[in-house]
Amino acid sequence: MKFTIDVLGVFLKVVIKINKVTFAPLVVSTLFILLTSLLAHCARRAVQKLVKEPFVKLLFEEAIAAAELCGCCFELIIVADNFGVATYAIYLFALTIWWSLNWGDATACPYTHIEDVIEGKGDIRKALLKTWAELTGGLLVFKYIQMYWALEISETHKDRAFEDCKADLQVPVIYGAIVEGIATCMCRLASKSLGDLNPRFATAIDSFIGTSLVVAGVLARHAVYVYRYQDNSANADLSVSIYCKVHLGKAFDYSGGYFNPVLATSLKAGCKGHTLLEHAAVYWVGACTGSILSVYLYKLPAIQKFVRGTADMNGDSIWADKED
């Protein structure tokens, strides 16, 4: 406890000094993210030393991982709002790699436990307990964030601690649920493929895919895809005309693109713009449905053939079991 207080004190002194000299809000956000990760790492090490029962230890690790994930993502909102999507993507990519290397068996994501139940690797009771631990960590960390934002060390934190939050869901519930479900399914299919292929840079590749899915819609929010088809054949009895106009990125932009129920609940549950039932439908039912669908899609012969075919490719490659 004393170590944590000392670390927090040093952090505040460094941040205040840097901010007074250079007025660098991005440095403030960066240091806070580093502090959050450091505290989570220390808590994880303490649990590993003090808790002996494996499942209880895993519950604590899930709670710590969820708190670290949500705590960092709260600050990433500040980064995205003030320094752009590209900066946000770089930070998220780096953090995803860090989490992959340090969380161990913890996932901070409920639908991974549902997948384990479906595949016979776990039971419902343990899945529910893990989800409860993750929700606890994700919800409690907001008080830590609120305490820090209330200090208003940087201008980017001004009035953020107690402001009314707004939901990201700005489209019909079914639309948002479909978007979250499809993107989650794609993310899980990629992760399962990487797990089987075992490429040399699996962690970086998985992080890149996850980051790309999160920011893809934002980067393409103003892009419009137009498709026209006109059949004016002289011998045709019926003339066919098709016109399709799609605003790319709008779905991701309006649903938020969380792809993790605990993260979405920690950041946006209770915010103005949707009810708790609508929130659950989009971020829990939608994401979990996509995850469950990925389990069955991954078993399809076509996908398995693709994965096995990729694993058998020769020549210079990034695959861990191949010689360059």
C-alpha positions as CSV (number, residue, x, y, z in Angstrom):
1,M,0.0,0.0,0.0
2,K,2.8,2.4,0.9
3,F,4.6,1.6,-2.4
4,T,1.4,2.4,-4.3
5,I,1.0,5.8,-2.5
6,D,4.7,6.6,-3.1
7,V,4.4,5.8,-6.8
8,L,1.3,8.0,-7.1
9,G,3.1,10.8,-5.3
10,V,6.1,10.7,-7.6
11,F,3.8,10.5,-10.6
12,L,1.9,13.6,-9.6
13,K,5.1,15.5,-9.0
14,V,6.5,14.6,-12.4
15,V,3.3,15.3,-14.2
16,I,2.7,18.7,-12.5
17,K,6.3,19.7,-13.2
18,I,6.2,18.7,-16.9
19,N,2.8,20.3,-17.4
20,K,3.9,23.6,-15.9
21,V,7.1,23.7,-18.0
22,T,5.8,22.5,-21.4
23,F,2.1,22.3,-21.0
24,A,2.0,18.9,-22.7
25,P,-1.4,17.2,-22.2
26,L,-0.4,14.2,-24.2
27,V,2.5,13.6,-21.9
28,V,0.1,13.8,-18.9
29,S,-2.2,11.2,-20.5
30,T,0.8,9.0,-21.4
31,L,2.2,9.1,-17.8
32,F,-1.2,8.3,-16.4
33,I,-1.6,5.3,-18.7
34,L,1.8,4.1,-17.6
35,L,0.9,4.6,-14.0
36,T,-2.3,2.6,-14.4
37,S,-0.4,-0.2,-16.1
38,L,2.3,-0.2,-13.4
39,L,-0.2,-0.3,-10.5
40,A,-2.0,-3.2,-12.2
41,H,1.3,-5.0,-12.7
42,C,2.2,-4.6,-9.1
43,A,-1.3,-5.8,-8.0
44,R,-1.0,-8.8,-10.3
45,R,2.4,-9.8,-8.8
46,A,1.0,-9.4,-5.3
47,V,-1.9,-11.7,-6.1
48,Q,0.5,-14.3,-7.6
49,K,2.5,-14.4,-4.4
50,L,-0.2,-14.2,-1.8
51,V,-3.1,-16.3,-3.3
52,K,-2.4,-20.0,-3.6
53,E,-5.7,-21.4,-4.9
54,P,-5.5,-21.3,-8.7
55,F,-9.1,-20.4,-9.5
56,V,-9.4,-17.7,-6.8
57,K,-6.1,-16.3,-8.2
58,L,-7.5,-16.3,-11.7
59,L,-10.6,-14.3,-10.4
60,F,-8.4,-11.7,-8.9
61,E,-6.3,-11.5,-12.1
62,E,-9.5,-11.1,-14.2
63,A,-10.6,-8.2,-12.0
64,I,-7.2,-6.6,-12.2
65,A,-7.0,-7.0,-16.0
66,A,-10.5,-5.6,-16.5
67,A,-9.6,-2.6,-14.2
68,E,-6.4,-2.0,-16.2
69,L,-8.2,-2.3,-19.5
70,C,-11.0,0.1,-18.6
71,G,-8.8,2.5,-16.7
72,C,-6.4,2.9,-19.7
73,C,-9.4,3.1,-22.2
74,F,-10.9,6.0,-20.2
75,E,-7.8,7.9,-20.7
76,L,-7.6,6.8,-24.4
77,I,-10.9,8.6,-24.8
78,I,-9.1,11.8,-23.8
79,V,-6.3,11.0,-26.3
80,A,-8.7,10.3,-29.1
81,D,-10.8,13.5,-28.5
82,N,-7.8,15.8,-28.3
83,F,-5.0,14.2,-30.4
84,G,-6.8,12.3,-33.1
85,V,-7.6,8.8,-34.1
86,A,-4.1,8.0,-35.4
87,T,-2.5,8.8,-32.0
88,Y,-5.3,6.8,-30.3
89,A,-4.5,3.8,-32.6
90,I,-0.8,3.9,-31.8
91,Y,-1.5,3.9,-28.1
92,L,-4.1,1.1,-28.3
93,F,-1.8,-1.1,-30.4
94,A,1.0,-0.7,-27.9
95,L,-1.3,-1.4,-25.0
96,T,-2.8,-4.5,-26.6
97,I,0.6,-6.0,-27.0
98,W,1.5,-5.1,-23.4
99,W,-1.8,-6.8,-22.2
100,S,-1.2,-9.9,-24.2
101,L,2.3,-10.3,-22.7
102,N,1.3,-9.6,-19.1
103,W,-2.2,-10.9,-18.4
104,G,-1.4,-14.6,-18.5
105,D,-4.7,-16.6,-18.5
106,A,-6.8,-13.5,-17.8
107,T,-8.8,-12.1,-20.7
108,A,-11.0,-9.3,-19.2
109,C,-13.6,-10.4,-21.8
110,P,-16.8,-12.4,-20.9
111,Y,-17.4,-14.0,-24.3
112,T,-14.1,-15.9,-24.2
113,H,-15.5,-17.8,-21.2
114,I,-18.7,-18.6,-23.1
115,E,-16.5,-20.0,-25.9
116,D,-14.8,-22.2,-23.4
117,V,-18.1,-23.6,-22.2
118,I,-19.3,-24.3,-25.8
119,E,-16.0,-26.1,-26.6
120,G,-16.1,-28.1,-23.3
121,K,-13.0,-26.3,-21.8
122,G,-15.0,-24.8,-18.8
123,D,-18.3,-24.8,-17.0
124,I,-21.0,-22.2,-16.6
125,R,-20.4,-21.6,-12.9
126,K,-16.8,-20.6,-13.5
127,A,-17.7,-18.5,-16.5
128,L,-20.2,-16.5,-14.5
129,L,-17.7,-16.0,-11.6
130,K,-15.1,-14.8,-14.1
131,T,-17.6,-12.4,-15.6
132,W,-18.6,-11.1,-12.2
133,A,-14.9,-10.5,-11.3
134,E,-14.3,-8.6,-14.6
135,L,-17.4,-6.4,-14.1
136,T,-16.3,-5.7,-10.6
137,G,-12.9,-4.5,-11.7
138,G,-14.2,-2.6,-14.7
139,L,-16.8,-0.7,-12.7
140,L,-14.7,0.1,-9.6
141,V,-11.9,1.6,-11.6
142,F,-14.1,4.6,-12.5
143,K,-13.6,6.0,-9.0
144,Y,-9.8,5.9,-9.6
145,I,-10.3,7.7,-12.9
146,Q,-12.7,10.2,-11.5
147,M,-10.2,11.0,-8.7
148,Y,-7.4,11.7,-11.2
149,W,-9.6,13.7,-13.6
150,A,-10.9,15.8,-10.7
151,L,-7.3,17.1,-10.2
152,E,-7.5,18.7,-13.6
153,I,-3.7,18.6,-14.0
154,S,-4.2,19.0,-17.8
155,E,-6.7,21.2,-19.7
156,T,-7.9,18.1,-21.4
157,H,-9.3,16.8,-18.1
158,K,-11.2,20.0,-17.3
159,D,-14.8,19.2,-16.3
160,R,-14.4,15.6,-17.3
161,A,-14.6,14.0,-13.9
162,F,-18.3,14.8,-13.2
163,E,-19.7,15.5,-16.7
164,D,-22.7,13.7,-18.0
165,C,-21.6,11.0,-20.5
166,K,-23.3,10.4,-23.8
167,A,-23.8,7.0,-25.3
168,D,-22.1,6.1,-28.6
169,L,-25.1,4.2,-29.8
170,Q,-26.8,6.7,-32.2
171,V,-28.5,4.1,-34.5
172,P,-31.3,1.6,-34.0
173,V,-30.5,-1.1,-31.4
174,I,-30.6,-4.0,-33.9
175,Y,-28.2,-2.2,-36.2
176,G,-25.7,-1.5,-33.4
177,A,-26.0,-5.1,-32.2
178,I,-25.3,-6.5,-35.7
179,V,-22.2,-4.2,-36.1
180,E,-20.8,-5.3,-32.7
181,G,-21.6,-8.9,-33.4
182,I,-20.0,-9.0,-36.9
183,A,-16.8,-7.2,-35.8
184,T,-16.5,-9.4,-32.7
185,C,-16.9,-12.5,-34.9
186,M,-14.2,-11.3,-37.3
187,C,-11.8,-10.5,-34.4
188,R,-12.3,-13.9,-32.8
189,L,-11.8,-15.7,-36.1
190,A,-8.5,-13.9,-36.5
191,S,-7.4,-14.7,-33.0
192,K,-8.3,-18.4,-33.4
193,S,-6.5,-18.6,-36.7
194,L,-3.4,-17.0,-35.2
195,G,-3.6,-19.4,-32.3
196,D,-3.5,-22.4,-34.6
197,L,-1.0,-21.0,-37.1
198,N,1.4,-19.7,-34.4
199,P,3.1,-17.0,-36.4
200,R,6.3,-15.5,-35.2
201,F,4.8,-12.2,-34.4
202,A,1.3,-13.5,-33.3
203,T,0.9,-11.0,-30.5
204,A,1.7,-8.0,-32.8
205,I,-0.5,-9.3,-35.6
206,D,-3.4,-9.9,-33.3
207,S,-3.0,-6.5,-31.8
208,F,-2.9,-4.9,-35.2
209,I,-6.1,-6.7,-36.3
210,G,-8.0,-5.7,-33.2
211,T,-6.8,-2.1,-33.4
212,S,-7.7,-1.9,-37.1
213,L,-11.2,-3.2,-36.4
214,V,-11.7,-0.6,-33.7
215,V,-10.5,2.4,-35.7
216,A,-11.5,1.3,-39.2
217,G,-15.0,2.8,-39.0
218,V,-13.8,6.1,-37.6
219,L,-11.2,6.5,-40.3
220,A,-13.8,5.7,-43.0
221,R,-16.6,7.7,-41.5
222,H,-16.8,10.1,-44.4
223,A,-16.3,7.6,-47.2
224,V,-19.2,6.7,-49.4
225,Y,-19.5,3.6,-51.5
226,V,-21.8,3.9,-54.5
227,Y,-22.9,0.9,-56.7
228,R,-25.0,1.2,-59.9
229,Y,-26.3,-1.5,-62.1
230,Q,-28.4,-0.9,-65.2
231,D,-29.6,-3.6,-67.6
232,N,-30.9,-2.1,-70.8
233,S,-30.5,-5.2,-73.0
234,A,-32.6,-4.8,-76.2
235,N,-33.9,-8.4,-75.9
236,A,-34.9,-8.2,-72.2
237,D,-38.5,-8.2,-71.3
238,L,-37.8,-6.4,-68.1
239,S,-35.3,-3.5,-67.5
240,V,-33.4,-3.8,-64.2
241,S,-31.8,-0.8,-62.4
242,I,-30.0,-1.0,-59.0
243,Y,-28.6,1.9,-57.1
244,C,-26.9,1.3,-53.7
245,K,-25.3,4.0,-51.6
246,V,-23.5,3.0,-48.4
247,H,-21.8,5.4,-45.9
248,L,-18.8,3.4,-44.8
249,G,-17.7,3.6,-41.2
250,K,-21.0,5.0,-39.9
251,A,-21.9,1.8,-38.2
252,F,-18.6,1.6,-36.2
253,D,-18.8,5.4,-35.5
254,Y,-22.3,5.1,-34.1
255,S,-21.9,1.9,-32.1
256,G,-18.6,2.8,-30.6
257,G,-16.8,-0.4,-31.7
258,Y,-16.1,-1.8,-28.2
259,F,-16.2,-5.5,-29.0
260,N,-16.0,-6.3,-25.3
261,P,-19.1,-6.2,-23.0
262,V,-17.1,-5.3,-19.8
263,L,-15.3,-2.4,-21.5
264,A,-18.5,-1.1,-23.0
265,T,-20.3,-1.4,-19.6
266,S,-17.5,0.3,-17.7
267,L,-17.3,3.2,-20.1
268,K,-20.8,3.7,-21.3
269,A,-23.5,1.9,-19.2
270,G,-26.0,4.4,-17.9
271,C,-24.9,7.2,-20.3
272,K,-27.5,9.4,-21.9
273,G,-28.7,8.1,-25.2
274,H,-29.9,4.6,-24.5
275,T,-31.5,2.5,-21.8
276,L,-29.7,-0.2,-19.9
277,L,-31.7,-2.8,-21.8
278,E,-30.6,-1.3,-25.1
279,H,-27.0,-1.2,-23.9
280,A,-27.2,-4.9,-23.0
281,A,-28.7,-5.8,-26.3
282,V,-26.0,-4.1,-28.3
283,Y,-22.8,-4.7,-26.2
284,W,-23.6,-7.9,-24.5
285,V,-26.0,-9.9,-26.7
286,G,-24.5,-8.5,-30.0
287,A,-20.9,-9.1,-29.0
288,C,-21.5,-12.5,-27.4
289,T,-23.6,-13.7,-30.3
290,G,-20.7,-12.8,-32.7
291,S,-18.3,-14.7,-30.5
292,I,-20.5,-17.8,-30.3
293,L,-20.9,-17.6,-34.1
294,S,-17.1,-17.5,-34.6
295,V,-16.8,-20.9,-32.7
296,Y,-19.0,-22.6,-35.3
297,L,-17.7,-20.7,-38.3
298,Y,-14.2,-21.6,-37.5
299,K,-15.1,-25.3,-37.6
300,L,-16.3,-25.0,-41.2
301,P,-14.3,-27.1,-43.7
302,A,-13.6,-24.1,-45.9
303,I,-12.0,-22.1,-43.0
304,Q,-10.1,-25.1,-41.7
305,K,-8.8,-25.8,-45.2
306,F,-7.6,-22.2,-45.5
307,V,-5.9,-22.3,-42.1
308,R,-4.2,-25.6,-42.9
309,G,-3.2,-24.4,-46.3
310,T,-1.6,-21.3,-44.9
311,A,0.3,-23.3,-42.3
312,D,1.8,-25.5,-45.1
313,M,3.1,-22.6,-47.2
314,N,6.9,-22.6,-47.8
315,G,9.5,-19.9,-48.2
316,D,10.3,-16.9,-46.2
317,S,7.5,-16.3,-43.7
318,I,6.5,-14.9,-40.4
319,W,5.4,-18.3,-39.2
320,A,7.2,-19.6,-36.1
321,D,7.6,-23.2,-37.3
322,K,9.1,-22.3,-40.7
323,E,12.7,-21.7,-41.5
324,D,13.6,-18.5,-43.4
